[in-house]
Amino acid sequence: MDLILTIALGAALAGFVQGLSGFGFGLTAMALWAWTLEPRLAAALAVTGSLTGQVLAALTVRRGWDLRALLPFIAGGLAGLPLGLWLLPRLDVPLFKATLGAMLVIVCPLMFFAARLPRVQRGARIGDVLSGAAGGVMGGLGGFTGVAPTLWCTVRGFDKDRQRAIIQNFNLAMQVVTFASYVATGIVDAAMLPLLAIVPPAVLVPVLLGARLYVGISETAFRKIVLGLLFASGIALLVSSVPVLATRLV
C-alpha cells in the first residue's frame, strides 16, 4: 500500500507541474520516487506519466506547430536517446542526481535574469540540436526530456507560447520513442505493468488543473514558475544524493 501511495502521490504532483509548464514530470516525480523506488522502475513510471500528461495536455492546451523550428530539437533528441538508454542500467544514480541537481541549482537562478541578457542569434540552430540531444540523453535516463530544451528556449528569448509549443511537441515525440525503447530493451517488463497502471488515472485531474491555470498566466509569471520548479527539483535531487556520496568519502 505504501508503494502504491508513493507512486500515486508522485504522479499527481508531477502531473500538475506538467500541465502547468508543459514539461517537468520526470524531475518532479523523481524528487519523490527517488527516495524509495528502484531506478529502472522509477524511470519507467516517469516516462509513462510524462507521456500520459503530454497527451492530455495536447488535448486541452492549444499548441502551435512549427515543424521547421521543432526538427532540430527532435533530431538531436533521437541522436542522444541511445546514450541515455545505454547508461540507465549502468548508472551511478547518486552521482547522476547530484550532478543534475547542481546544474539546476546553479543554472536556474542565472536563467531567471536571462531577459536582461543578449539573445542568442549566431549558432542558434546548432544549439537547438545540442539541447535536443541533451534532452534525449536525459530522457533515456528517466524521462527528463524537457530540461535542457527549456533552458535553451529561455536563452533564445522565446515567448511562452512558442516555448510551450516546442517543448510540448518535443516531449511528446521523445516520450513515445523512449517508452517504445524501454519496452524493446527490456527496461519495462511484465512485472512492472500493474505499477505502471497506477500512473495514468493519478495524472488525469492534476494535468487538467495545471493546463487550465496555464491559460490565464502571464509570460513573466510563467518564466518564474518554470525556473522555480526546476530549481526546487535541483534542491530535492541534491538532498537525496549528497549524503549517499558523502558516505563514500568516509
Secondary structure as the mmCIF struct_conf table of DSSP 4:
data_model
#
loop_
_struct_conf.conf_type_id
_struct_conf.id
_struct_conf.beg_label_comp_id
_struct_conf.beg_label_asym_id
_struct_conf.beg_label_seq_id
_struct_conf.end_label_comp_id
_struct_conf.end_label_asym_id
_struct_conf.end_label_seq_id
HELX_RH_AL_P HELX_RH_AL_P1 ASP A 2 SER A 21
BEND BEND1 GLY A 22 GLY A 22
HELX_RH_AL_P HELX_RH_AL_P2 PHE A 25 TRP A 33
TURN_TY1_P TURN_TY1_P1 ALA A 34 THR A 36
BEND BEND2 LEU A 37 LEU A 37
HELX_RH_AL_P HELX_RH_AL_P3 PRO A 39 THR A 60
BEND BEND3 VAL A 61 VAL A 61
HELX_RH_AL_P HELX_RH_AL_P4 LEU A 67 LEU A 87
HELX_RH_3T_P HELX_RH_3T_P1 LEU A 88 ARG A 90
HELX_RH_AL_P HELX_RH_AL_P5 VAL A 93 PHE A 112
TURN_TY1_P TURN_TY1_P2 PHE A 113 PHE A 113
HELX_RH_3T_P HELX_RH_3T_P2 ALA A 114 ARG A 116
BEND BEND4 LEU A 117 LEU A 117
HELX_LH_PP_P HELX_LH_PP_P1 PRO A 118 VAL A 120
TURN_TY1_P TURN_TY1_P3 ARG A 122 GLY A 123
HELX_RH_AL_P HELX_RH_AL_P6 ALA A 124 GLY A 142
BEND BEND5 GLY A 143 GLY A 143
TURN_TY1_P TURN_TY1_P4 THR A 145 GLY A 146
HELX_RH_AL_P HELX_RH_AL_P7 VAL A 147 ARG A 156
TURN_TY1_P TURN_TY1_P5 GLY A 157 GLY A 157
HELX_RH_AL_P HELX_RH_AL_P8 LYS A 160 THR A 185
TURN_TY1_P TURN_TY1_P6 GLY A 186 GLY A 186
BEND BEND6 ILE A 187 VAL A 188
HELX_RH_3T_P HELX_RH_3T_P3 ALA A 190 MET A 192
HELX_RH_AL_P HELX_RH_AL_P9 LEU A 193 LEU A 196
TURN_TY1_P TURN_TY1_P7 ALA A 197 ILE A 198
HELX_RH_AL_P HELX_RH_AL_P10 VAL A 199 VAL A 215
TURN_TY1_P TURN_TY1_P8 GLY A 216 GLY A 216
HELX_RH_AL_P HELX_RH_AL_P11 GLU A 219 LEU A 249
#
